[in-house]
Amino acid sequence: MKRILDLVKNYENTIKKIESKHLKKEDELKLKLKEAKKHLHQIRVYVRTLSFKNTQEEINFFKNIKPSICGEIKFLKLQMAYKTEKPFVSVEKQKKYIHRELRRLESKKKKNINFYRYIKQGQTALDDKYFIRGNEQLALFSQTDYPDIDPEFTTSHDLLASEVVTYHLLSNYFKQELHCLSNLEAGCYDTLSNNLMTNNFTWTASKTDLVELIYALKISGVINSGDTPIKEITQAFGKLFNIELGSYYKTYSDIKNRTSNQTKFLDQLALNLVKKLELDNI
């Protein structure tokens, strides 16, 4: 059992190291999933040849340790799917999408509500039926989701226990997403998200330059596919850089009425980048 605990500890430390690198979210999820699968395989190989000292050790492994990793693996996969499939449109439509996903989660939970309560309440009366290998007579949960079930690495209910873990991770994740979207809708950001709103950023060019950049981003459709109103984008940038942009419509009108070089700030940005690229290639 010590070897298993060492592998679990190594897995947890690996995940912490990945998080400390501050990678792009998609890259972080892929790396976490890769490590989770690798460590689960290592644990599987060891358990298949292991004789637990007693039934309590076996119960603890299949009730707590394995479901924790399996549940996180499924959570990571669902997170990746969510980031790919969620609508990049208005905040309201994104919130509706998340509420629909939460209803699906709750519906799945209700189908096995007694077992969810069993785990949440820390019950133990049926542990020797649920978490000891060889009780194949009890129905497996979500069996179609696991076509490659290994009888030496699976009990009748450890996969269901992993679904409970996934439920809690995913429901909390969706609730946090809703919280962030609600704050964005109100014209501010969630301070828990990347700590962007801690006045660490100062816009040192002119307000007109910032408005020029904001309109370029809006018109190009690179923020939520262009569906976010210019007012929301302006408020977000204003809070990010702790700057009051005032009558940005008037500023835009002034930019539009320039007699020459209407996009002088954007042109200067492009020129600066080209110079930097040329220097780096020397």
Stockholm file with secondary structure:
# STOCKHOLM 1.0

chainA/1-282         MKRILDLVKNYENTIKKIESKHLKKEDELKLKLKEAKKHLHQIRVYVRTLSFKNTQEEINFFKNIKPSICGEIKFLKLQMAYKTEKPFVSVEKQKKYIHRELRRLESKKKKNINFYRYIKQGQTALDDKYFIRGNEQLALFSQTDYPDIDPEFTTSHDLLASEVVTYHLLSNYFKQELHCLSNLEAGCYDTLSNNLMTNNFTWTASKTDLVELIYALKISGVINSGDTPIKEITQAFGKLFNIELGSYYKTYSDIKNRTSNQTKFLDQLALNLVKKLELDNI
#=GR chainA/1-282 SS CHHHHHHHHHHHHHHHHHHHTCCCHHHHHHHHHHHHHHHHHHHHHHHHTCCCSSHHHHHHIIIIIHHHHHHHHHHHHHHHHHHHHSCCSCHHHHHHHHHHHHHHHHHHHHHTHHHHHHHHTTCCTTHHHHSSTTCTTSCCTTGGGCTTCCTTSCCSSHHHHHHHHHHHHHHHHHHHHHHHHHHHHTTCCCTTSTTCCSSCCCCCSCHHHHHHHHHHHHHHTCSGGGTSCHHHHHHHHHHHTTCCCCCHHHHHHHHHTCSSCTTHHHHHHHHHHHHHHHHHTC
#=GC SS_cons         CHHHHHHHHHHHHHHHHHHHTCCCHHHHHHHHHHHHHHHHHHHHHHHHTCCCSSHHHHHHIIIIIHHHHHHHHHHHHHHHHHHHHSCCSCHHHHHHHHHHHHHHHHHHHHHTHHHHHHHHTTCCTTHHHHSSTTCTTSCCTTGGGCTTCCTTSCCSSHHHHHHHHHHHHHHHHHHHHHHHHHHHHTTCCCTTSTTCCSSCCCCCSCHHHHHHHHHHHHHHTCSGGGTSCHHHHHHHHHHHTTCCCCCHHHHHHHHHTCSSCTTHHHHHHHHHHHHHHHHHTC
//
